[in-house]
């Protein structure tokens, strides 16, 4: 019984490691061109709004999120472009 638990735990750890590596590579791809990605929390803090407001903006198309691996990201370029349009 413990063998199966250990086996599945190792598989889960391997998947999580690979996902983290892929997310790091994704972030590196955006940085050279100034397209740094931001998490939901970072984006909400940047705008000074709640996560609920950020979610409403995403639903209404004000900001378009990048969904990856069950996580949501925004590009800094898109955020800055939206700010320029609002001003």
Buried (B, 14 or more C-beta within 10 A) or exposed (E): EEEEEEEEEEEEEEEEEEBEEEBEEBBEEBEEEEEBBBEBEBBBEBBEBEEEEBBEBBEEEEBEBBEEEEEBBBBBBBBEEBEEEEE
